[in-house]
Amino acid sequence: MTTDTNPIAMAAITSVGAAGMPRHHFAIFAALFVFLIAAPFLLYPIFVMKVLCFALFACAFNLLLGYGGLLSFGHAAYFGMASYVSAHAAKVWGLTPELAIIAGTLVAAVLGLAIGSLAIRRHGIYFAMVTLAFAQMIYFFSLQAAFTGGEDGIQAVPRGHLFGLIDLRSSEVLYFFVLAIFFAGILLIYRIIHSPFGQVLKAIRENEPRAISLGYRVNRYKLAVFVLSATLAGVAGATKAIVFQLASLTDVYWTMSGEVVLMTLLGGMGTVFGPIVGAAVIVTMQNYLATFGDWVTIGQGIIFVVAVLLFREGIVGVLAKWIRKSL
């Protein structure tokens, strides 16, 4: 494979710390951790937990699009189905929150494996349309299935006791559980991106025929990253159900897939921290501009158009170019 002469990449290589992580990445993670520790004392905890859930969702999607080069219009299927299963497991089966989240995540992983096995046989827009078609099938299944509650969804989901010991009914206590899930998720994604597996994904994204000529089984890598992305999206959806004590059709509707695409592109596709920023911007708009009704959606569209025209690399992508460091 070719030698990377990108000045941003070279700057990152020359500033790697002892642990193998660039020092500026370590500093950003540390600053983010400190901020999030203090956040529930400065902001409404439920709002911050919503940002964390959607930030993890966007990071999971970015793993597929930004590093795998695969555009999916159906990621709401994994987010929403994990939400339903987690809510059902906690309310009907009486599972503890961590087991309910694991149950939802496993279903998302299996669903990702089934859909991914078929979708990766197509390329480009055909791949995107296949994922959208399967997502719509999941939506109509959720609308008709008995356990999902139809249009009413699954409401009043108990938060329960973590490991049967820690009461999560308090939003402040629940917040730190969600924070732990969020950081575990993004650190896992970071490790995947910077592993040999992640480097092969980038090679496939940049030049698939050459990766094939080098002997890589491209479809296996595509399927692996598809399943990983679906699984992490499931973690976000399952956690969201516990936080809001609700799983609804909104979680599996096609607009949810559109929102995660918007978050990723707005923050910066193919960057580590871009999806987090994009998710924070979109969720903040939805939360604080909710009184404007449909105008919020119009505002999102305007921001997206401006970002595409002026900041094609996204907010974090442009910032990375300015400071000449990878973000």
N, C-alpha and C positions, 0 to 999 in steps of 0.2 A: 504494500500500500504506500501511498505517497507520503512524503515528509510534510508535516504541517508547518507552513511558514507564516501563518496568520499572526500578526503582532500581538493580538489579544491572547492567543494561545501561548505564544512564547513568553509573554509577561507572566502568565499564570505558572508556567513551568519553572521560571526563575525565582518564583516567590513561594515555593512549596515548603510547608513546615515539616517538622519532624514526623508528624503523624501521617504524612502523605497528602494532606489537604492544604491547598493554597492558604496562606495566612489571611488574606482578605476574606476568603470564604469562612474560615473559622471565626473571624471577627464578626461577620454578618450573622452567622448562626448564634454566636454568643449574645450579640445585641438583641436579636430577635427573641431569644429565650428570656433574657432579662425583661424586655418589654412585655412579653406575654405573661410572665409571672406577676407583673404589676397590673396588667390590664383589667382583671376583674374588680380591682379596687378603684379603677379610674373610669371604667365604662360598664355598661350593662352586660353582665356575664353571658346571658342568652345570646345577645348580639355577637359577642366575640366568639362564642362556640359555633355559631352559624358560619362566621367567617372562616374558622378553622376547618369545619367540615367541607365547605366548598373549596377552600384552598387545597386541601388534600385531594379532592375530586379533580380539580384543575391540574394539579401536579401529576396525578395518575394519567389523565388524558394527554398531557404534554409528553409523558414517557412514550406514548404511542405515536403521536403526531410529530413532536419536536425532535425525537431521537430515532424513532422507527420509520418516520416518513409516511405513516398510514393515517389518512383522514377518515375518522369514523363519525357518522351522523347518528349513531345509535347508542352512545354511552349511557343514556338515561336508563336503558334496559337493566344494566348491572347495578347502577346506583339505586334505582327504584325497586327492583326485585329484592335486593339485599335489605332495603328499608322495610318492605312488607314482611319478609321472613323473620327479620330481627324483631319487629313489632309483634308478630304472631307468636314467636317463640317466647317472648317475655310475658305477653298477656295471657295466652291460652295454655302454653306448655309450662309456664311458671319458671322458666330458666333465669338464672342470674344474668345481669347485663353483659358481662364478658362472654358468657356462653351464647347468649342471644346474638351478639355481634359476630362471634365466630360462625354461628349457623348461617347468618346472612351472607357473610364473606365467602363461605364454602359454596353456597348456591350461586353467587356471582361468578366464582371461579369456574364451576362446572358449566354455567351458561356461557361464559367467555370461551371455554374450550370447545363447546358444541358449535357456537356461532363462528368463532375464529377459524375452525377447521374448514368451514365452507367458504367464508369470506375471503381468506387469503388466496384463494384460487383465482381471484379477479384483481385487476389493477386499476389505479386511478379512480375516476369518477364511478366506475362500476363497483369497485370495492366499497366506496362511500354509500352508494345506493343500496347495496346488499345489506350493509349494517343498518341502514335506516329502515329497510323492509322488515328485518327481524325485530327491530325495536318496536315497530308498530304492531307486530304480532304479539309481543310481550304486553304492549299497552292494552290491546283488546282482550287478551287473556286476563289481565288484571281487572278489567272492567266487568268480566263475566264470572270469574272464579269466586267461589263462596268464601274462602278464607280471607280475601282481600277487603271484603265489605263493600265492593262496588264503588259507587260514587261517594259513599260516606267514608270510605277508607277504614283504617284501624285507629280508633281513638282511645284516649285515656290509657296509653301504654305505661305500665308501671316502670319506674326507674330501678327499683329493687335495691339490693345490697351487693356491692362489689365483693366477689369471692365469698358471699354470704355473711360478710362482716361489716363492711363500710356502707353506711346509708347514703345513697345518692339522691335523695329527695331534695337536699339542699343544692341550689344552683352553684354555690361556691365550691362545694366538694366535687360535684360533677365536673366542674370546669377543669380541674387539675387532672381528672381521668381523661377527659377529651384532649387536653394539652399533651398528655403522655402519648396518646394514640397518634396525634398529629405529628409530633416530633419523631416518633418511631417510623411513621410512614415516610416522611420526607427524607430522613437519614437513610432509609432503605433505598429510596429512589436515587438518592445521591450516590450511594454505593454501586447500584446497578449501572448508572450512567458512566461511572469512572472505572468500571471493571472491564476486563477483556471482552466480556459479552457486550457491554455498552459500546466499545470501540468497533466491534463488528457491526452492530446496528447502525452506527454512523456511516460505516463504509457501504452498507447496503443502501442506506438512504441517499448517499451521494452518487453511487455508481453500482447499481445492482448487477448488471452484466459482468463487471469486473470482479465483484465479490464471488459470483458463480464460477468465473474462470479460475479463481484462486482456490476453489475447492470447498467453499462454504455452502452448506445446505440451507439456502436462503429461506425457504418456506418454514423450516423448523425454527429459525430465529424469529421470523415474523409471528408465528403462532405463539412462541414463548412470550414475546413482548406483549402480544394481544391479551394473553391470559393474565400476565402480571398486571397490566393496566386495568383489566376488568376486575381483578381481585381487589386492587387498591381502591378502585371506584366503589366496590362493594363495601369495603371498610368504611368509607366516608358515608355512604347511604345508610348503613346499619347504625352507625354512631348517631347520625342525624335523627333517626327514628327514636332513639332513646332520649336524646336531648329535647326534642319537641313533643315527645310522647304521642307521635302521630305518623302514620304512613298513608299517603294519599295518591290519587292518580296524577297529581302534579309531578310527583317524583319520576314517573315513567313516561310522561308526555314528551313529544318531540321538542317542545320548547326548552326543556331541561338540557337536551343534547346541544341545542343551539347556544344556550347560555354558557356552557362549559367551553365551547369553541371560542366564544367571544372573550371569556376570561383569559384563555390561553393566548390568543392573538393580541389582546390589549396589553397584557403584561409583558409578553415577549416569548414567542415560540422558540423552543430549543435553548432556553435559559433555565438555570436552576431556580431562581427566585422570582422570575417573571409571573408565572401562574399565581403565586401567592399575592403579588401586588394586584394583578388583574381581578382576582376573586374579591379582594378587599374593596376595590373600587366599585365593582358591580353590586356587591351585597350592601355596601354603604349607601349607594344610590337607591336601591330598592327599599332599604329600611327607613332612611330619613326623608325620602321624597315620595313615600307611599301615598300621602294625601293628594298628590297630583294625579293619581289614577293612571290612565293609559299614557299620560305624558312622560312617565318614567321610561316606558319602552321606547318612545320617540327619542328621548334624551340619550338612551343607550345607543340607539342607531346613529345619532349624530356623533357621539364620541367615537364609535367604531369607524365611521367614515373619516373623521379627522385623523384618527390614529393610523388608518391605512394610507392616507394621503401624505401625512407629515411624519409619522413615526412608524415606518414599515416594519421595523424590527421590534416594535412594541416599546413600552415605557422603559423597561429594564434593558432591552436590547440596545436602545439608543444611548442610555446611560453608560452601558458597557463600552460602546464605541468612543464616547467622550473621554472616559477615564482610562481607556485602552487596557481593560482587564475583563476577564470572563466573569459573568455573573449568572 
